[in-house]
Every structure is written in C-alpha cells, then in structure tokens.
Amino acid sequence: MDFSIRAANVEDCKDIARMIVELAEYEKKTEHVKVTQRDLEQDGFSKNPFFHGIVAEVPEQLRTKDGHTKIGYALYFYSYSSWAGRAVYMEDLYVMPEFRGKGIGKALMSKVAQLGLAAGCNQLNFTVLDWNQSSRDFYLSQGCFDITTSIGYHCMRCEGEALQHLAQP
C-alpha cells in the first residue's frame, strides 16, 4: 500500500481532531473527548508544545470515500522515568478501519520509537484498553509487554473536582 508518514503540522489539526473522535467511537468512549481542533493547534504547535504528532497519508487516488487522505496518526510526548531516565509516551495510535492491516499502524509506532531513540529515550510507554485484544496482540507482536501483569503497576488518574481539591494547599 502506498502511504507516507510525516511530522504533523498545524494544518493537520482538523484531520487529527476528526480521527480522535473516530478513535473514541471505536473505543466506545466518545463522551470523554473534550479536545477541539483549536486546542490541538494551540497545545501542539505553540512555542512550548504539550505534544508532538505524526500523520499517515495516502495519495489522492487512494483517498477515502469522504475525501480524506490523512488516514492515521500518533500523538506522543516526552516524559521521564526515575528508574530508566528519558521516555516517550504514545498517547494515541490510530489508523482508519479501512486501512488497517496494511503496515500503517506499525509504521506510525515505529516512527514514534525512532523519534524516542533519537531523543535518548529508553522506554516507549502507552495504554491499551483491556477488551481490545487485537491491539494488545499487535503490541505484543512488536515486542511490547504488559507492565500491569509483569511489574504490577496500574495506570491511575486524578481529574475534575478531585484534581481541583488535590491542588488546594
């Protein structure tokens, strides 16, 4: 399949926002999507970006029935492990359903890994839903492992009113 992977730019935010909603629909979590195209533009392409992105693109002749040529993306940011040092966190990896199984997801993930290694990272971290066996199998086939079962860590979160309360001195 003819496709390319490249760094995302501010003009890609409309398509990234569209695919974020598609991913949330696939994961049955649309009610959690709060980010807008404008948020992506500001948070990813300002002087001090909160995230970086890459997009997968196909030539015009392979565009979707809705006219899209941007058919996948990955969002990532750099973090730090007090045990291992520099790390890269892949927030999203998404390929539109009709383009899955063609090496695009692997190419996106590989590019995030390359960028992480180039930045001196020792780890690539991400989450996957427990029911998403096909994605879990894909990640395992790439040499990844489930730290919940091997190390015993669980991903925790604090948000909303609880975050506001926690921030009080």
N, C-alpha and C positions, 0 to 999 in steps of 0.2 A: 504494500500500500504506500502510496506517495504522500508523505507528510513531513512537516518540519517542526522543530522545537526551537523556540527563541525566548529571550527575556521579554516579559510583559512590559508594556508602556501604558501611559495614562489613557490612550485611545482604546485600549483593550478592556477598560473597566466595565463598559456596558455589557460586553460578552461575558466577562468574568462574573458579574452580578447575575446574569441570566443563568449561567451554569451553576452558581452557588445555589440558586433556587431549585434547579434540576436535581442537584445532589441531595438537597434537603428533602425533596419529594421522594427520591429513591430510598432515602434512609427513614422516611416517614416522620420527619422532624421539621416540617415547614413552619410550624408555629414558633420555632426558635430563631428563625432568620430575622435579624434586625438591621443588618448592614445594608446600606444603599450604594448605588453607583458612586454617589458623591463621597461617601465615607471611604470607599476604596481609593478614589482619586486622591483624597487628602492623606489617608493613612499609609498609602503605598508609594506615593510619588511626591512627597514633600521633602524638605531639607533633611529631616531625620525620620526616614520611613520606619513604620512598625512592622512591615512585612515586605517580602520580595515575591515575585511571581514569574512563572514561565507559562507559555501557552503552546498548545499543539495546533497546528494549522494545516489545512489541506488546500490544494489548488482549487481555483474556481470551478473547474469541471467536476470536482468531487463534492461540492457544497451540499448541504442538507436540503431537504425539500422546502425548508423555511428560509433558505439562502445563507446559512451560516457556514463560514469557512474556519472559524475558531471552534474546535471541537473537543478540546480538553485543556486542563490547566492544573498547575500545582502552586500552592501558596506555601511559603516557608519563612522561617526567621531563625536567627542565631540565638543560642542560649548557652548556659554554662552548667556543667556537672561538677559538683565539688569533689567527686571521685575521679572523673575521667577528663575534666577540662572542657575544651570547646565542643559544642554540639550544635547540630542543626535540627530543628523541629519542623516536620512537614505537617502543616495544618490541614491541607486538603490535597487529594489526588483524585481527579475526576476525568473520565472520558465518556462522551455521549454514548448511549447504549448501542447505536448502530455502528459505532467504530471500535467497539471492544473486541478483544481477541486478535488484534492486528499489530500488537507490539507497541502501541502508543502509550499505554499506561507504564509499561516497563521503561520506555524511553524517557518519559517525564520523571519517573522515580530515579532513574539512572542519572539524569541531569542534576537533580537535587543532590544526589550523592556526590557527583563530581564537584559541584559548587561548594559543598560542605568540606570535602577533602582539600580543595584549593584554599579554603579559608582556615585550614588547620584543625578541622573538626575530627573528633574521634568516635562520634556517635551520630546516628540518624534515628530520631525518635518520632513516633506518631501514634495515633489511636485508631482502632477499628471496632465497629460495633460487634457485640458478641454473636448476633444472629447472622452476620454477613460472612458465611462460611466460604463463599467463592473468593472474597477479598482476602480473608485470612489464609486460605490455601495459596493464593497468589503471593502474598508477602512471605509466607514460609518457604515457597519455592525460590524466592530471591535470597534466601539465607537469613532472613529476619527471624526473630524468636519472640515469644510472648512473655514479657517480663512479669506479668501477673502470676503466671504459673511457675516460671523459673526462679524469680527473685522474690516474689510475693508482694510487690507494690501494686497499689490501686491508684488510679487517677482520681484526684479529689478536686473539688471546685467550691468557691465561695462567690456569690453574686447577689445582685439586687439589695434588698433590705439587710440581709446578713452581711454583705460586704460593707454597706454603709455603717452598720453597727460595729463591725470589727475595726473600722477605721477611726472610731471615736477613741480619744485618749483615756 
